[in-house]
Amino acid sequence: MKKSLLLFFCFFIFISCTDDTEPNSVNIRLRNVSSYDFKNIVINTGTGNVELGDVDANHTSSYRSYEFAYRYAYIKVEIDGDTYVIQPIDFVGETPLKNGKYTYQIDANDSEERHGKLSLNFIKD
């Protein structure tokens, strides 16, 4: 009986320690899938500029909490001293993301165009 009770409590503690709940905010990270290192990253999800720092090639930042965000955002990065931007025109017709975890996956091509080098793929984690 004591072993069964001990086993039950161990199982209960194990189950109660897992966190399957959704976050209570919008959490976004940036994944650099390009062959370039991104420096001085700035993201604006519609609530103002947030400095993210640097994300090396084929690496991912940690999650950051945002008041709200959309499937795309203003993103500015430096690559080899040059600045490149993803510039949304507006968010008209867009629905804000629900609380949860998301990834902005950013790639960079060989273009030298300020607004044509970067591409964004939105991922719900």
DSSP file (Angstrom, degrees, kcal/mol; ACC not computed):
  #  RESIDUE AA STRUCTURE BP1 BP2  ACC     N-H-->O    O-->H-N    N-H-->O    O-->H-N    TCO  KAPPA ALPHA  PHI   PSI    X-CA   Y-CA   Z-CA
    1    1 A M     >        0   0    0      0, 0.0     4,-2.4     0, 0.0     5,-0.2   0.000 360.0 360.0 360.0 -44.3    0.0    0.0    0.0
    2    2 A K  H  >  +     0   0    0      1,-0.2     4,-2.6     2,-0.2     5,-0.2   0.892 360.0  51.0 -63.2 -38.6    2.8    2.4    0.9
    3    3 A K  H  > S+     0   0    0      2,-0.2     4,-2.6     1,-0.2    -1,-0.2   0.908 110.4  49.2 -65.4 -40.6    4.6    1.7   -2.4
    4    4 A S  H  > S+     0   0    0      2,-0.2     4,-2.3     1,-0.2    -2,-0.2   0.911 112.7  47.3 -64.2 -42.5    1.4    2.4   -4.3
    5    5 A L  H  X S+     0   0    0     -4,-2.4     4,-2.3     2,-0.2    -2,-0.2   0.907 112.9  48.5 -65.6 -42.3    0.8    5.6   -2.5
    6    6 A L  H  X S+     0   0    0     -4,-2.6     4,-2.4     2,-0.2    -2,-0.2   0.913 111.7  49.9 -63.4 -43.1    4.4    6.7   -3.0
    7    7 A L  H  X S+     0   0    0     -4,-2.6     4,-2.4     1,-0.2    -2,-0.2   0.898 109.6  51.8 -62.0 -41.8    4.2    5.9   -6.7
    8    8 A F  H  X S+     0   0    0     -4,-2.3     4,-2.6     2,-0.2    -2,-0.2   0.927 110.8  46.8 -61.0 -47.2    0.9    7.8   -7.0
    9    9 A F  H  X S+     0   0    0     -4,-2.3     4,-2.5     2,-0.2    -2,-0.2   0.887 111.5  51.2 -65.0 -39.5    2.5   10.9   -5.4
   10   10 A C  H  X S+     0   0    0     -4,-2.4     4,-2.3     2,-0.2    -1,-0.2   0.926 112.1  47.0 -62.3 -43.8    5.6   10.7   -7.6
   11   11 A F  H  X S+     0   0    0     -4,-2.4     4,-2.5     2,-0.2    -2,-0.2   0.917 111.8  50.9 -62.8 -44.3    3.4   10.5  -10.7
   12   12 A F  H  X S+     0   0    0     -4,-2.6     4,-2.3     1,-0.2    -2,-0.2   0.906 111.0  47.8 -61.0 -43.9    1.2   13.4   -9.5
   13   13 A I  H  X S+     0   0    0     -4,-2.5     4,-1.0     2,-0.2    -1,-0.2   0.906 111.6  50.7 -64.6 -42.3    4.3   15.6   -8.9
   14   14 A F  H >X S+     0   0    0     -4,-2.3     4,-0.6     1,-0.2     3,-0.5   0.927 112.6  46.0 -61.0 -46.2    5.7   14.7  -12.3
   15   15 A I  H >< S+     0   0    0     -4,-2.5     3,-1.0     1,-0.2    -2,-0.2   0.894 110.1  53.5 -65.4 -40.6    2.5   15.5  -14.1
   16   16 A S  H 3< S+     0   0    0     -4,-2.3    -1,-0.2     1,-0.2    -2,-0.2   0.697 102.4  60.0 -71.0 -17.6    2.0   18.8  -12.2
   17   17 A C  H << S+     0   0    0     -4,-1.0    -1,-0.2    -3,-0.5     2,-0.2   0.656  84.1  93.3 -84.7 -15.9    5.5   20.0  -13.2
   18   18 A T    <<  -     0   0    0     -3,-1.0     2,-0.6    -4,-0.6     3,-0.1  -0.557  66.2-148.1 -79.4 145.0    4.9   19.9  -17.0
   19   19 A D        +     0   0    0     -2,-0.2    -3,-0.1     1,-0.1    -2,-0.0  -0.854  34.5 152.5-118.7  94.4    3.7   23.1  -18.6
   20   20 A D        +     0   0    0     -2,-0.6    -1,-0.1     2,-0.1     2,-0.1   0.312  41.1 114.1-100.1   6.8    1.4   22.5  -21.5
   21   21 A T  S    S-     0   0    0      1,-0.1     3,-0.1    -3,-0.1    -2,-0.0  -0.436  72.9-108.0 -79.7 152.6   -0.4   25.8  -21.1
   22   22 A E        -     0   0    0     -2,-0.1    78,-0.1     1,-0.1    -1,-0.1  -0.494  41.4-100.4 -72.9 146.7   -0.2   28.6  -23.7
   23   23 A P        -     0   0    0      0, 0.0    -1,-0.1     0, 0.0     4,-0.1  -0.274  24.0-126.0 -62.1 156.9    1.9   31.6  -22.7
   24   24 A N  S    S+     0   0    0     75,-0.1     2,-0.3    -3,-0.1    75,-0.1   0.089  89.0  38.5 -94.8  23.8   -0.1   34.6  -21.5
   25   25 A S  S    S-     0   0    0     73,-0.1    75,-1.7    75,-0.0     2,-0.6  -0.949  96.7 -85.3-155.2 172.8    1.6   36.9  -24.1
   26   26 A V  E     -Ab  66 100A   0     40,-1.2    40,-3.0    -2,-0.3     2,-0.5  -0.795  45.1-168.2 -86.5 119.4    2.8   36.9  -27.7
   27   27 A N  E     +Ab  65 101A   0     73,-3.0    75,-2.7    -2,-0.6     2,-0.4  -0.949   7.3 179.6-116.2 124.0    6.3   35.5  -27.7
   28   28 A I  E     -Ab  64 102A   0     36,-2.7    36,-2.1    -2,-0.5     2,-0.3  -0.960   8.3-175.8-127.7 139.9    8.5   35.8  -30.8
   29   29 A R  E     - b   0 103A   0     73,-1.7    75,-2.7    -2,-0.4     2,-0.5  -0.874  22.5-127.1-124.5 163.2   12.0   34.7  -31.7
   30   30 A L  E     - b   0 104A   0     -2,-0.3    31,-2.9    32,-0.3     2,-0.5  -0.952  15.9-162.7-114.7 128.3   14.0   35.3  -34.8
   31   31 A R  E     -Cb  60 105A   0     73,-2.2    75,-3.0    -2,-0.5     2,-0.9  -0.953   9.1-150.8-111.2 121.1   15.7   32.4  -36.6
   32   32 A N  E     +Cb  59 106A   0     27,-2.8    26,-1.1    -2,-0.5    27,-0.6  -0.813  21.8 170.2 -91.3 105.2   18.5   33.4  -39.1
   33   33 A V        +     0   0    0     73,-2.5    74,-0.2    -2,-0.9    -1,-0.1   0.254  48.1  96.6 -99.3  11.6   18.4   30.7  -41.8
   34   34 A S  S    S-     0   0    0     72,-0.5    24,-0.6     2,-0.2    75,-0.1  -0.300  83.9-116.6 -91.8 179.0   20.8   32.6  -44.0
   35   35 A S  S    S+     0   0    0     73,-0.4     2,-0.3    22,-0.2    22,-0.2   0.293  90.0  87.8 -95.9   7.5   24.6   32.2  -44.5
   36   36 A Y  S    S-     0   0    0     20,-0.1     2,-0.4    72,-0.1    -2,-0.2  -0.811  79.5-121.3-107.2 146.8   25.1   35.8  -43.2
   37   37 A D        -     0   0    0     -2,-0.3     2,-0.5    19,-0.2    43,-0.4  -0.734  26.6-140.5 -81.5 133.7   25.5   37.0  -39.6
   38   38 A F  E     -E   55   0B   0     17,-2.5    17,-2.1    -2,-0.4     2,-0.3  -0.853  21.1-170.6 -97.9 128.2   22.8   39.5  -38.6
   39   39 A K  E     + F   0  78B   0     39,-2.4    39,-2.4    -2,-0.5    15,-0.2  -0.865  59.5   6.8-117.4 151.2   24.0   42.4  -36.5
   40   40 A N  E    S-     0   0B   0     -2,-0.3    14,-0.2    37,-0.2    -1,-0.2   0.876  79.3-165.2  49.7  51.0   22.1   45.2  -34.6
   41   41 A I  E     -E   53   0B   0     12,-3.4    11,-3.0    -3,-0.2    12,-1.0  -0.456   9.2-170.0 -71.5 135.1   18.6   43.7  -35.3
   42   42 A V  E     -EF  51  76B   0     34,-2.3    34,-2.6     9,-0.2     2,-0.4  -0.997   1.5-171.3-125.6 131.9   15.6   45.9  -34.7
   43   43 A I  E     -EF  50  75B   0      7,-2.5     7,-2.4    -2,-0.4     2,-0.4  -0.970   8.3-173.2-122.6 138.0   12.1   44.5  -34.8
   44   44 A N  E     +EF  49  74B   0     30,-2.4    30,-2.2    -2,-0.4     5,-0.2  -0.931   6.9 177.4-130.4 109.6    8.8   46.5  -34.7
   45   45 A T  S    S-     0   0    0      3,-0.5    25,-0.1    -2,-0.4    27,-0.1   0.366  74.5 -75.0 -89.5   4.0    5.7   44.4  -34.4
   46   46 A G  S    S+     0   0    0      2,-0.2     3,-0.1    23,-0.1    23,-0.1   0.322 124.4  81.5 117.0  -2.5    3.5   47.5  -34.3
   47   47 A T  S    S-     0   0    0      1,-0.5     2,-0.1    21,-0.2    -3,-0.0   0.278 105.7 -74.2-115.5   8.8    4.3   48.5  -30.7
   48   48 A G        -     0   0    0      2,-0.1    -3,-0.5     0, 0.0    -1,-0.5  -0.375  67.2 -46.6 116.0 163.0    7.6   50.3  -31.3
   49   49 A N  E     -E   44   0B   0     -5,-0.2     2,-0.4    -2,-0.1    -5,-0.2  -0.430  46.9-168.7 -70.9 136.3   11.2   49.4  -32.1
   50   50 A V  E     -E   43   0B   0     -7,-2.4    -7,-2.5    -2,-0.2     2,-0.5  -0.994  17.9-136.8-125.2 122.9   12.8   46.6  -30.0
   51   51 A E  E     +E   42   0B   0     -2,-0.4    -9,-0.2    -9,-0.2   -10,-0.1  -0.694  22.1 179.4 -81.2 123.4   16.5   46.0  -30.3
   52   52 A L  E     -     0   0B   0    -11,-3.0     2,-0.4    -2,-0.5   -10,-0.2   0.628  27.0-141.9 -99.9 -17.4   17.2   42.3  -30.5
   53   53 A G  E     -E   41   0B   0    -12,-1.0   -12,-3.4     8,-0.0     2,-0.3  -0.743  47.0 -24.1  93.5-140.0   21.0   42.3  -30.8
   54   54 A D  E     -     0   0B   0     -2,-0.4     2,-0.4   -14,-0.2   -15,-0.2  -0.868  44.0-171.9-117.0 146.3   22.9   39.9  -33.1
   55   55 A V  E     -E   38   0B   0    -17,-2.1   -17,-2.5    -2,-0.3     3,-0.1  -0.940  21.8-140.2-136.1 114.7   21.9   36.5  -34.4
   56   56 A D    >   -     0   0    0     -2,-0.4     3,-1.4   -19,-0.2   -24,-0.3  -0.181  41.8 -68.8 -68.5 164.5   24.6   34.6  -36.3
   57   57 A A  T 3  S+     0   0    0      1,-0.3    -1,-0.2   -22,-0.2   -22,-0.2  -0.256 120.4   8.2 -54.3 135.7   24.0   32.5  -39.4
   58   58 A N  T 3  S+     0   0    0    -26,-1.1     2,-0.3   -24,-0.6    -1,-0.3   0.802 107.3 113.9  59.1  34.5   21.9   29.4  -38.8
   59   59 A H  E <   -C   32   0A   0     -3,-1.4   -27,-2.8   -27,-0.6     2,-0.4  -0.839  55.5-137.6-127.2 168.1   21.1   30.4  -35.2
   60   60 A T  E     -C   31   0A   0     -2,-0.3   -29,-0.2   -29,-0.2    -4,-0.1  -0.979  12.5-132.7-130.4 138.0   18.0   31.4  -33.3
   61   61 A S        -     0   0    0    -31,-2.9     2,-0.1    -2,-0.4     3,-0.1  -0.254  34.9 -97.0 -75.5 171.5   17.4   34.2  -30.7
   62   62 A S        -     0   0    0      1,-0.1   -32,-0.3   -33,-0.1    -1,-0.1  -0.465  52.3 -83.5 -81.2 164.9   15.5   33.6  -27.5
   63   63 A Y        -     0   0    0     -2,-0.1     2,-0.4   -34,-0.1   -34,-0.2  -0.404  41.4-161.0 -69.5 145.6   11.8   34.4  -27.3
   64   64 A R  E     -A   28   0A   0    -36,-2.1   -36,-2.7    -2,-0.1     2,-0.4  -0.977  17.4-124.6-124.7 142.5   10.8   38.0  -26.5
   65   65 A S  E     -A   27   0A   0     -2,-0.4     2,-0.3   -38,-0.2   -38,-0.2  -0.707  27.5-170.5 -89.1 136.6    7.4   39.0  -25.2
   66   66 A Y  E     -A   26   0A   0    -40,-3.0   -40,-1.2    -2,-0.4     3,-0.1  -0.946  32.1-129.9-126.9 147.7    5.4   41.6  -27.2
   67   67 A E  S    S-     0   0    0     -2,-0.3     2,-0.3     1,-0.3    -1,-0.1   0.924  92.1 -24.2 -60.1 -44.8    2.2   43.4  -26.3
   68   68 A F        +     0   0    0    -42,-0.1     2,-0.3   -43,-0.1    -1,-0.3  -0.965  68.1 179.6-159.2 164.1    0.9   42.3  -29.7
   69   69 A A        -     0   0    0     -2,-0.3    28,-3.0    28,-0.3     2,-0.2  -0.963  16.2-134.4-159.1 169.6    2.2   41.3  -33.1
   70   70 A Y        -     0   0    0      2,-0.5    21,-0.0    -2,-0.3    -2,-0.0  -0.668  43.7 -88.4-122.8 178.9    1.2   40.3  -36.6
   71   71 A R  S    S+     0   0    0     24,-0.2     2,-0.3    -2,-0.2    52,-0.0   0.646 114.3  28.1 -66.7 -13.8    2.4   37.5  -39.0
   72   72 A Y  S    S-     0   0    0    -27,-0.1    -2,-0.5    50,-0.1     2,-0.3  -0.931  70.9-177.7-141.6 166.0    5.0   40.0  -40.3
   73   73 A A        -     0   0    0     -2,-0.3     2,-0.5    -4,-0.1   -28,-0.2  -0.956  39.8 -81.8-154.6 166.7    6.9   43.0  -38.9
   74   74 A Y  E     -F   44   0B   0    -30,-2.2   -30,-2.4    -2,-0.3     2,-0.4  -0.694  51.8-178.6 -72.8 127.4    9.4   45.7  -39.6
   75   75 A I  E     -FG  43  86B   0     11,-1.9    11,-2.7    -2,-0.5     2,-0.4  -0.993  11.7-174.6-136.1 128.6   12.8   44.1  -39.4
   76   76 A K  E     +FG  42  85B   0    -34,-2.6   -34,-2.3    -2,-0.4     2,-0.3  -0.983  10.7 169.6-123.1 131.9   16.1   45.8  -39.8
   77   77 A V  E     - G   0  84B   0      7,-2.5     7,-2.8    -2,-0.4     2,-0.5  -0.955  27.7-132.6-136.0 156.1   19.5   44.0  -39.8
   78   78 A E  E     -FG  39  83B   0    -39,-2.4   -39,-2.4    -2,-0.3     2,-0.4  -0.939  19.6-174.7-107.5 133.6   23.1   44.8  -40.6
   79   79 A I  E >  S- G   0  82B   0      3,-2.9     3,-2.1    -2,-0.5   -41,-0.1  -0.982  75.2 -20.8-128.0 117.8   25.0   42.4  -42.8
   80   80 A D  T 3  S-     0   0    0     -2,-0.4     3,-0.1   -43,-0.4    -1,-0.1   0.856 128.9 -50.4  51.4  39.6   28.7   43.2  -43.3
   81   81 A G  T 3  S+     0   0    0      1,-0.3     2,-0.3   -42,-0.0    -1,-0.3   0.322 116.8 109.7  85.9  -7.9   28.1   46.8  -42.4
   82   82 A D  E <   -G   79   0B   0     -3,-2.1    -3,-2.9    32,-0.0     2,-0.4  -0.796  64.3-129.0-102.9 146.7   25.2   47.4  -44.7
   83   83 A T  E     -G   78   0B   0     -2,-0.3     2,-0.3    -5,-0.2    -5,-0.2  -0.784  23.9-176.6 -99.0 134.3   21.6   47.8  -43.5
   84   84 A Y  E     -G   77   0B   0     -7,-2.8    -7,-2.5    -2,-0.4     2,-0.4  -0.961   7.0-162.1-130.3 148.0   18.7   45.8  -45.0
   85   85 A V  E     -G   76   0B   0     29,-2.7     2,-0.6    -2,-0.3    33,-0.3  -0.969  25.7-153.0-137.2 142.0   15.0   46.1  -44.1
   86   86 A I  E     -G   75   0B   0    -11,-2.7   -11,-1.9    -2,-0.4    29,-0.1  -0.985  31.8-170.9-102.8 116.9   11.7   44.3  -44.3
   87   87 A Q        -     0   0    0     -2,-0.6   -13,-0.1   -13,-0.2     2,-0.1  -0.879  10.8-155.3-119.2  99.1    9.3   47.2  -44.4
   88   88 A P        -     0   0    0      0, 0.0     3,-0.1     0, 0.0   -14,-0.0  -0.433  11.8-143.7 -65.8 146.4    5.6   46.5  -44.1
   89   89 A I  S    S-     0   0    0      1,-0.3     2,-0.3    -2,-0.1     0, 0.0   0.934  70.3 -44.2 -74.8 -48.2    3.4   49.1  -45.7
   90   90 A D        -     0   0    0      2,-0.1    -1,-0.3    -3,-0.0    -3,-0.0  -0.951  43.4-114.7-166.1 179.5    0.7   48.8  -43.0
   91   91 A F    >   +     0   0    0     -2,-0.3     3,-2.1    -3,-0.1     2,-0.1   0.080  56.0 148.2-113.6  20.9   -1.2   46.2  -41.0
   92   92 A V  T 3  S+     0   0    0      1,-0.3     3,-0.1     3,-0.0    -2,-0.1  -0.360  74.1  12.1 -60.5 129.9   -4.7   47.0  -42.4
   93   93 A G  T 3  S+     0   0    0      1,-0.3    -1,-0.3    -2,-0.1     2,-0.2   0.305  99.7 124.6  85.4  -9.4   -6.8   43.8  -42.5
   94   94 A E    <   -     0   0    0     -3,-2.1    -1,-0.3     1,-0.0    -3,-0.1  -0.564  55.0-138.2 -83.4 147.6   -4.4   41.9  -40.4
   95   95 A T        -     0   0    0     -2,-0.2   -24,-0.2    -3,-0.1     3,-0.1  -0.903  25.8-112.6-103.6 130.6   -5.5   40.2  -37.2
   96   96 A P        -     0   0    0      0, 0.0   -26,-0.2     0, 0.0     2,-0.1  -0.282  40.6-100.2 -58.7 147.3   -3.2   40.4  -34.2
   97   97 A L        -     0   0    0    -28,-3.0   -28,-0.3     1,-0.1     2,-0.1  -0.359  34.1-118.4 -67.1 146.9   -1.6   37.1  -33.1
   98   98 A K        -     0   0    0      1,-0.2    -1,-0.1    -3,-0.1   -73,-0.1  -0.432  49.1 -73.6 -76.5 160.4   -3.1   35.2  -30.2
   99   99 A N  S    S+     0   0    0    -73,-0.1     2,-0.3    -2,-0.1   -73,-0.3  -0.294  90.7  88.0 -54.1 137.8   -1.0   34.5  -27.2
  100  100 A G  E    S-b   26   0A   0    -75,-1.7   -73,-3.0   -78,-0.1     2,-0.4  -0.972  77.5 -59.8 159.6-169.9    1.6   31.8  -28.0
  101  101 A K  E     +b   27   0A   0     -2,-0.3    24,-2.0   -75,-0.2     2,-0.3  -0.914  49.8 169.6-113.0 134.9    5.1   31.2  -29.3
  102  102 A Y  E     -bD  28 124A   0    -75,-2.7   -73,-1.7    -2,-0.4     2,-0.4  -0.925  21.5-142.8-140.3 160.7    6.1   32.2  -32.9
  103  103 A T  E     -bD  29 123A   0     20,-2.8    20,-2.3    -2,-0.3     2,-0.8  -0.995   5.4-152.6-130.2 130.9    9.2   32.4  -35.0
  104  104 A Y  E     -bD  30 122A   0    -75,-2.7   -73,-2.2    -2,-0.4     2,-0.7  -0.905  21.6-158.4 -93.6 107.9   10.1   35.0  -37.6
  105  105 A Q  E     -bD  31 121A   0     16,-2.9    16,-2.6    -2,-0.8     2,-0.5  -0.810  10.4-164.3 -92.2 117.5   12.4   32.9  -39.9
  106  106 A I  E     -bD  32 120A   0    -75,-3.0   -73,-2.5    -2,-0.7   -72,-0.5  -0.876  10.4-178.4-111.1 131.7   14.6   35.3  -41.9
  107  107 A D  E     - D   0 119A   0     12,-2.2    12,-2.1    -2,-0.5     2,-0.4  -0.863  11.7-151.6-120.4 159.1   16.6   34.5  -44.9
  108  108 A A  E     - D   0 118A   0     -2,-0.3   -73,-0.4    10,-0.2    10,-0.2  -0.999   7.7-158.8-133.9 131.2   18.9   36.7  -47.0
  109  109 A N        -     0   0    0      8,-2.5     8,-0.0    -2,-0.4     7,-0.0  -0.217  39.6 -91.6 -95.0-169.6   19.7   36.3  -50.7
  110  110 A D  S    S+     0   0    0     -2,-0.1     7,-0.1     2,-0.0    -1,-0.0   0.408  84.1 119.6 -87.2   2.7   22.6   37.6  -52.7
  111  111 A S        -     0   0    0      5,-0.2     6,-0.0     6,-0.2    -2,-0.0  -0.274  55.3-152.5 -65.5 153.0   20.9   40.9  -53.6
  112  112 A E        +     0   0    0      4,-0.0     2,-0.3     5,-0.0    -1,-0.1   0.298  57.1 122.5-104.4   5.5   22.4   44.2  -52.6
  113  113 A E    >>  -     0   0    0      1,-0.1     4,-1.1     2,-0.1     3,-0.8  -0.521  63.3-138.0 -73.3 132.4   19.0   45.9  -52.5
  114  114 A R  T 34 S+     0   0    0     -2,-0.3   -29,-2.7     1,-0.2     4,-0.2   0.864 103.4  28.5 -56.6 -40.1   18.1   47.5  -49.2
  115  115 A H  T 34 S+     0   0    0    -31,-0.2    -1,-0.2     1,-0.1   -28,-0.2   0.316 120.2  54.5-106.2   7.1   14.5   46.2  -49.4
  116  116 A G  T <4 S+     0   0    0     -3,-0.8    -5,-0.2   -30,-0.1    -2,-0.2   0.462  87.5  73.8-118.6  -3.3   15.0   43.1  -51.5
  117  117 A K  S  < S+     0   0    0     -4,-1.1    -8,-2.5   -32,-0.2     2,-0.2   0.854  87.3  62.9 -82.2 -36.0   17.6   41.1  -49.7
  118  118 A L  E     -D  108   0A   0    -33,-0.3     2,-0.3    -4,-0.2   -10,-0.2  -0.621  56.4-172.8 -97.9 149.7   15.6   39.7  -46.8
  119  119 A S  E     -D  107   0A   0    -12,-2.1   -12,-2.2    -2,-0.2     2,-0.4  -0.987  11.9-145.8-136.3 149.0   12.6   37.4  -46.7
  120  120 A L  E     -D  106   0A   0     -2,-0.3     2,-0.5   -14,-0.2   -14,-0.2  -0.949   9.3-171.1-120.1 131.1   10.4   36.4  -43.8
  121  121 A N  E     -D  105   0A   0    -16,-2.6   -16,-2.9    -2,-0.4     2,-0.4  -0.991  19.9-141.9-118.5 123.6    8.6   33.1  -43.2
  122  122 A F  E     -D  104   0A   0     -2,-0.5     2,-0.4   -18,-0.2   -18,-0.2  -0.702  20.0-174.9 -88.8 132.2    6.2   33.1  -40.3
  123  123 A I  E     -D  103   0A   0    -20,-2.3   -20,-2.8    -2,-0.4     2,-0.6  -0.993  20.5-145.5-130.9 129.8    6.1   29.9  -38.1
  124  124 A K  E      D  102   0A   0     -2,-0.4   -22,-0.2   -22,-0.2    -2,-0.0  -0.857 360.0 360.0 -90.1 120.3    3.7   29.1  -35.2
  125  125 A D              0   0    0    -24,-2.0   -23,-0.2    -2,-0.6    -1,-0.1   0.442 360.0 360.0 -83.9 360.0    5.7   27.1  -32.7
